[in-house]
Amino acid sequence: MHPTRTCTGRAATAVFGAAVLAAVALTACGDNPKSDSPVSPPGAETAAKTKVLEAGAAAVQAKAPLDALNAYLDGFHFYNGRLQAQMEAHHYCAILNDDVIQCVIYDGNARDAKLMGVEYVISAKLFETLPEAERALWHSHVHEVKSGQLIAPGIPDVAERELMKKLVGTYGKTWHTWHTDLGQALPIGVPQLMMGFTADGQADPAMVAERDRRFGIDSAKKREQRREIEAPPIAAGADAWQQGRTVQIEDPTGAADQVAQGAAHAPAQADSAASRPSGADAGSASAASAASAAPTR
């Protein structure tokens, strides 16, 4: 494994307090284990002329929107309506203000990573302003944070905990456009709405363990470290799949059928019925199980 370097220091000004800012400054660029994309697109090898043009553009063109992507988060998603169709997602995020974050999502953190989708993250204050129909498109982040499954590779633990305190009460809307987790070498089909886990027993433990091994971290240890992070109540309308309300885009190409096939072959441990949410985790195992089998609409 060769490390890939990720710089996260600039995010500190918007997210962390003065003490955490100092900690981040000491390790502004962290070495993170390389996570390769699972697919290679068809096409001719990049020509020398193309490489020269690319290098020239990199040298003279400004990339302000890309420069703003200064926070790296790694977590997991599943297809709304298909709880067992799960994948790892590498988020590169720009903090627009204290209530809005926007992220581009890749299937890895190496140079060959494929752009998999986008996630918009808003505060609870802004989520409360959304109409009921819109809320069904958003998921909470309480369990992702409290379980230790959401991580910010390459920054000190104290800085990561401060970031998680900010994220625990937020809500995300996530669309995946290139389903490389299904082995698609090209972005086939239509965008699919993704959700985040809300309870123990939903995420495939082998998937989480493999990610932990690659990054040299322990999700269970992070769960313990985050016990003191207060879990806010989840606003009504979020995680609507748990109440049997599953929103998804029908795919006229049939590519979405692969999601159903992937879910049918996923490990049984990922079934939401394996564990009942408690405390701040919203919904019930029976509702989650029913939602995972619900037809898309």
Residue pairs with C-beta under 8 A, 6 or more apart in sequence:
1 33
1 34
1 214
2 34
3 31
3 32
3 33
3 34
4 31
4 32
4 33
4 34
4 35
4 109
4 110
4 111
5 29
5 30
5 31
5 32
6 29
6 30
6 32
6 72
6 109
6 153
6 154
7 28
7 29
7 70
8 24
8 28
8 29
8 30
8 70
8 71
8 72
8 152
8 154
8 155
9 24
9 25
9 28
9 29
9 70
10 70
11 24
11 70
11 71
11 93
11 95
11 163
12 20
12 21
12 24
12 25
12 159
13 21
14 95
14 97
14 98
15 71
15 95
15 162
15 163
15 166
16 24
16 159
16 162
16 163
17 162
19 158
20 158
20 159
20 162
23 155
23 156
23 158
23 159
24 155
24 156
24 159
26 156
27 154
27 155
27 156
29 154
30 153
30 154
30 155
31 154
32 72
32 109
32 153
32 154
32 215
33 214
33 215
33 216
34 108
34 109
34 110
35 88
35 90
35 108
35 109
35 110
35 113
35 214
36 108
36 110
36 112
36 113
37 106
37 107
37 108
37 110
37 112
37 113
37 114
37 180
38 107
38 108
38 180
38 181
38 183
39 107
39 114
39 180
39 183
39 184
39 185
40 112
40 185
41 114
41 185
41 186
42 185
42 186
65 94
68 94
69 92
69 93
69 94
69 103
69 104
70 93
70 94
70 95
71 91
71 92
71 93
71 94
71 95
71 101
71 152
71 163
72 90
72 91
72 92
72 93
72 109
72 152
72 153
72 154
73 90
73 91
73 93
73 103
73 150
73 151
73 152
74 88
74 89
74 90
74 91
74 109
74 150
74 151
74 152
74 153
74 211
74 215
75 88
75 89
75 91
75 144
75 149
75 150
75 151
75 196
76 86
76 87
76 88
76 89
76 144
76 149
76 196
76 197
76 203
76 207
76 208
76 211
77 86
77 87
77 89
77 174
77 176
77 194
77 195
77 196
78 84
78 85
78 86
78 87
78 194
78 195
78 196
78 197
78 202
79 85
79 176
79 192
79 193
79 194
79 195
79 248
79 259
79 263
80 192
80 193
80 194
80 195
80 241
80 246
80 247
80 248
80 296
81 241
81 246
81 248
81 291
81 292
81 294
81 295
81 296
82 259
82 260
82 262
82 263
82 292
83 202
83 241
83 263
83 270
83 271
83 272
83 288
83 289
83 291
83 292
84 204
84 262
84 263
84 264
84 266
84 267
84 270
84 271
84 292
85 181
85 259
85 260
85 262
85 263
85 266
86 203
86 204
86 207
86 266
86 270
87 107
87 181
87 207
88 107
88 207
88 211
89 105
89 106
89 107
89 116
89 117
89 119
89 174
89 194
90 105
90 106
90 107
90 108
90 109
90 113
91 103
91 104
91 105
91 119
92 103
92 104
92 105
92 106
93 101
93 102
93 103
93 104
93 121
94 101
94 102
94 103
95 101
96 102
98 123
99 122
99 123
99 125
99 126
100 120
100 121
100 122
100 123
100 126
101 120
101 121
101 122
101 170
102 118
102 119
102 120
102 121
103 118
103 119
103 120
103 121
104 115
104 117
104 118
105 115
105 116
105 117
105 118
105 119
105 174
105 176
106 113
106 114
106 115
106 116
107 113
107 114
107 116
107 178
107 180
107 181
108 114
114 178
114 180
115 177
115 178
116 176
116 177
116 178
116 179
116 180
117 174
117 175
117 176
117 177
117 178
117 191
117 194
118 174
118 175
118 177
119 172
119 173
119 174
119 175
119 194
120 172
120 173
120 174
121 141
121 167
121 170
121 171
121 172
122 138
122 170
122 171
123 169
123 170
123 171
124 169
124 170
124 171
124 232
124 235
127 135
127 138
127 171
127 235
127 238
128 235
130 138
130 237
132 237
135 235
135 236
135 237
135 238
135 240
136 237
136 240
136 245
136 247
137 173
137 193
137 247
138 171
138 172
138 173
138 237
138 238
139 171
139 172
139 173
139 174
139 194
139 195
139 196
139 198
139 238
139 239
140 171
140 196
140 198
140 234
140 235
140 238
140 239
140 282
141 150
141 167
141 168
141 169
141 170
141 171
141 172
141 196
142 168
142 169
142 198
142 231
142 232
142 234
142 280
142 281
142 282
143 149
143 196
143 197
143 198
143 199
143 200
143 277
143 280
143 281
144 150
144 196
144 197
145 164
145 167
145 168
145 226
145 229
146 168
146 223
146 226
146 229
146 231
146 280
147 197
147 200
147 203
147 219
147 223
148 218
148 219
148 220
148 221
148 222
148 223
148 225
148 226
149 197
149 203
149 208
149 219
150 164
150 167
151 160
151 215
151 217
151 219
151 222
152 159
152 160
152 163
152 164
153 215
153 217
155 163
157 225
161 225
161 226
161 229
164 226
164 229
165 229
165 230
168 229
168 230
168 231
168 232
169 232
171 235
171 238
172 196
173 193
174 193
174 194
174 195
174 196
175 191
175 192
175 193
175 194
176 191
176 192
176 194
177 187
177 191
178 184
178 186
178 187
179 187
179 188
179 189
179 192
179 255
179 258
179 259
181 262
182 255
182 258
182 259
182 262
184 255
184 258
188 253
188 255
189 251
189 253
189 254
189 255
189 256
190 249
190 250
190 251
190 252
190 253
190 255
190 256
191 249
192 248
192 249
192 251
192 256
192 259
193 247
193 248
193 249
195 239
195 241
197 203
198 239
198 242
198 277
198 281
198 282
198 283
198 288
199 272
199 275
199 276
199 277
199 278
199 281
199 283
199 285
199 288
200 274
200 275
200 277
200 281
201 269
201 271
201 272
201 273
201 274
201 275
201 276
201 285
202 270
202 271
202 272
202 274
202 275
202 288
203 270
204 266
204 267
204 269
204 270
205 267
205 269
206 267
206 269
207 270
208 219
212 218
212 219
231 279
231 280
232 280
233 280
234 280
234 282
238 282
239 282
239 283
240 246
240 247
241 288
241 291
241 292
241 294
242 282
242 283
242 284
242 287
242 288
242 291
243 283
243 287
243 291
244 287
244 290
244 291
244 294
245 291
246 291
246 294
246 295
246 296
246 297
247 296
247 297
248 256
248 296
248 297
249 296
250 256
250 296
250 297
251 257
256 296
263 292
271 289
271 292
272 285
272 288
272 289
272 292
273 285
273 286
273 288
273 289
274 285
275 285
276 284
276 285
277 283
277 284
277 285
277 288
